Amino acid sequence: MKIFVTGATGVLGRRAVAQLLAAGAEVTGVARTRARAEALQTVGATPVEVSLFDRDALSAAIAGHRVVCNLATAVPTGEQAAGQDPWENNHRIRREGARNLVDAALHAGAERYVQESIALLYADGGNAFLDESSAVEPTAITEPALTAESEAARFTQHGGVGIALRFGTFYGFDSAHTIETIEAARQGVFAIPGRADAYWPSVTTDDAASAVVAALRAPHGLYNIAEDHPLTRIEHAQALAAALGIDTLEMPLIDADLPADLSMMVRSQRVTSQLFEALTGWQTRFPSARQGWPFVLSRP
């Protein structure tokens, strides 16, 4: 099976490429620099330089591939994440980039399209489990993910198998957001805002990558991808503190002036992946952050 992967050199993409190769696939990955192209070649993938905003070039690059996996993002980190302008490239990727990829995949005769999305779309659910039918409440930051999901649905409408994966928030040793969280924890602070009893959906980047592989055998549709045992923020803080050998972490107060665009950051989202697990047999290696944090911190 030949698989075309965008975002192939990101924290999710490079893991997905490695796991797809291990599963016996031939992988072509988009690389924007020579160094990233060489990294793909090193693991056995074929690099290609192509823009998500050049539909014709995408069609030519995708020709001959049975599957297209769109894992491309440009999520800002640190203080930049609080502004609107730094998000524009990520929005364009999810809107225009996803549309171009689906057009190109259909033109090239691909059979399956897998789109990265986010679980933070869900409205606050309190203590209730949130499945794929639960209400969403997008903000200006998360709304483009719904647009990208609709492109996967359009692929299905045109005869293919379109899949959207709503991932919990990623954490991995080489993720910029994770590095920031760990650095703050070493200063005694848990850097994820929200009520202590509010659930925070998460998944390690390694488990997220294995879900991309499992999506090759999933029926068309929308699926949640998160840990089996969602933790509240206080439980996340306790798990990270234990992994670092720290007694306790200070929980940040909810900022009453938090911009509406970032309101999803303080919601309670107890996301369940039971549907995806039932239909594909996928299982998380790390059932919760209690097991995930020690693994992440053990990596160089």
Residue pairs with C-beta under 8 A, 6 or more apart in sequence:
1 24
1 25
1 26
1 66
1 67
1 216
2 25
2 26
2 27
2 28
2 64
2 65
2 66
2 67
3 20
3 25
3 26
3 27
3 28
3 65
3 66
3 67
3 68
3 69
4 27
4 28
4 30
4 61
4 62
4 65
4 67
4 68
4 69
4 105
4 110
5 13
5 16
5 17
5 20
5 27
5 28
5 29
5 30
5 45
5 68
5 69
5 71
6 13
6 29
6 30
6 52
6 68
6 69
6 70
6 71
6 72
6 97
6 101
7 13
7 30
7 70
7 71
7 72
7 73
7 116
8 14
8 16
8 17
8 27
8 29
8 30
8 31
8 40
8 45
8 47
8 71
9 29
9 30
9 31
9 32
9 36
9 39
9 40
10 71
10 72
10 73
11 170
11 172
11 174
11 175
11 205
12 71
12 116
12 167
12 170
12 205
12 208
12 209
12 212
13 29
13 71
13 72
14 39
14 43
15 172
15 205
15 206
15 208
15 209
16 69
16 71
16 208
16 209
16 212
16 213
17 27
17 29
17 40
17 43
17 45
18 43
18 209
19 209
19 210
19 212
19 213
20 27
20 212
20 213
21 27
21 43
21 44
21 45
23 213
23 216
25 67
26 46
27 44
27 45
27 46
28 45
28 46
28 47
28 48
28 61
28 65
29 40
29 45
29 46
29 47
29 48
30 47
30 48
30 49
30 50
30 52
30 61
30 72
31 37
31 39
31 40
31 47
31 48
31 49
32 49
36 47
37 47
37 49
38 47
40 46
40 47
41 47
48 61
50 57
50 58
50 61
51 57
51 58
52 58
52 72
52 93
52 96
52 97
52 100
52 101
53 92
53 96
53 97
53 100
54 100
55 100
55 103
55 104
58 100
58 101
58 103
58 104
59 103
59 104
59 107
59 108
61 104
62 68
62 101
62 104
62 105
62 107
62 108
62 110
63 108
63 109
64 108
65 108
65 110
66 110
66 111
66 112
67 110
67 111
67 112
67 113
67 114
67 216
68 101
68 104
68 105
68 110
68 112
68 113
68 114
69 113
69 114
69 212
69 215
70 97
70 98
70 101
70 113
70 114
70 115
70 116
70 148
71 116
71 212
72 93
72 97
72 116
73 90
73 93
73 94
73 116
74 89
74 90
74 93
75 81
75 87
75 90
75 177
76 83
76 86
76 87
76 90
77 176
77 177
77 180
78 176
78 180
80 86
81 87
82 259
82 262
84 140
84 261
87 141
90 144
91 144
94 144
94 145
94 147
94 148
95 144
95 147
95 148
98 115
98 147
98 148
98 151
98 152
99 151
101 113
101 151
102 113
102 151
102 152
102 154
102 155
102 162
105 113
105 155
105 160
106 155
106 158
106 160
110 160
111 160
111 161
112 160
112 161
112 162
112 163
112 216
113 152
113 155
113 160
113 161
113 162
113 163
114 152
114 163
114 164
114 165
114 212
114 215
114 216
115 148
115 149
115 151
115 152
115 162
115 163
115 164
115 165
116 148
116 165
116 167
117 145
117 146
117 148
117 149
117 164
117 165
117 166
117 167
117 222
118 142
118 145
118 166
118 167
118 169
119 130
119 166
119 167
119 168
119 169
119 201
119 224
119 225
119 226
119 269
119 271
120 142
120 169
120 201
120 264
120 265
120 267
120 269
121 136
121 137
121 138
121 142
121 145
121 146
121 166
121 264
122 130
122 134
122 135
122 136
122 137
122 267
122 269
122 271
123 134
123 135
123 136
123 137
123 267
124 137
124 198
124 267
124 268
124 269
125 134
125 199
125 267
125 268
125 269
125 270
126 268
126 270
127 199
127 268
127 270
128 134
128 270
129 270
129 271
129 272
130 224
130 269
130 270
130 271
130 272
131 224
131 272
131 274
131 275
132 166
132 221
132 222
132 223
132 224
132 275
136 146
137 264
137 267
138 145
138 146
139 260
139 261
139 262
139 263
139 264
140 260
140 261
141 261
141 262
141 264
142 264
148 164
149 164
149 166
149 222
151 162
152 162
152 163
152 164
152 222
153 162
153 164
154 162
155 161
155 162
156 162
156 220
160 220
161 218
161 219
161 220
162 220
163 215
163 218
163 220
163 221
163 222
163 223
164 221
164 222
164 223
165 211
165 212
165 215
165 223
165 225
165 276
166 222
166 223
166 224
166 225
166 271
167 203
167 208
167 211
167 225
167 226
168 201
168 202
168 203
168 224
168 225
168 226
168 227
168 230
168 271
169 177
169 200
169 201
169 202
169 203
170 177
170 178
170 202
170 203
170 204
170 205
170 208
171 177
171 178
171 181
171 202
171 203
171 204
171 205
171 289
171 292
171 293
171 296
172 178
172 204
172 205
172 206
172 296
172 299
173 296
173 297
173 299
173 300
174 205
174 299
175 205
178 296
180 191
181 190
181 191
181 192
181 240
182 240
182 244
182 297
184 190
184 191
185 191
185 240
185 241
185 244
185 246
185 249
186 244
186 246
188 246
188 249
188 250
189 249
189 250
189 252
190 233
190 236
190 237
190 240
190 241
190 249
190 250
190 251
190 252
191 252
192 200
192 233
192 236
192 237
192 252
192 265
193 252
193 253
193 254
193 255
193 258
193 265
193 266
194 200
194 233
194 254
194 265
194 266
194 267
194 268
195 233
195 254
195 266
195 268
196 232
196 233
196 234
196 251
197 232
197 233
197 234
197 268
198 232
198 233
198 266
198 267
198 268
198 269
199 230
199 231
199 232
199 233
199 268
199 269
199 270
199 271
200 230
200 231
200 232
200 233
200 236
200 269
201 226
201 227
201 230
201 269
201 270
201 271
202 226
202 227
202 230
202 231
202 236
202 289
202 292
203 211
203 225
203 226
203 227
203 284
204 284
204 285
204 286
204 292
204 295
204 296
206 285
206 286
206 295
207 225
207 227
207 284
207 285
207 286
207 292
208 225
210 282
210 285
211 225
211 276
211 282
214 276
214 280
214 281
214 282
215 223
215 280
217 280
218 276
218 279
218 280
219 279
223 273
223 275
223 276
223 279
224 271
224 272
224 273
224 275
224 276
225 273
225 276
226 271
226 272
226 273
227 273
227 284
227 286
227 287
227 288
227 289
227 292
228 273
228 283
228 284
228 287
228 288
229 287
229 288
230 269
230 270
230 271
230 272
230 288
231 239
231 288
231 289
231 290
232 268
233 251
234 251
235 289
235 290
236 289
237 248
237 249
237 251
238 248
238 249
239 288
239 289
239 290
239 292
239 293
240 249
240 289
240 293
241 247
241 248
241 249
242 290
242 293
243 293
243 294
243 296
243 297
244 297
254 266
258 265
258 266
273 282
273 284
276 282
277 283
286 292
286 295
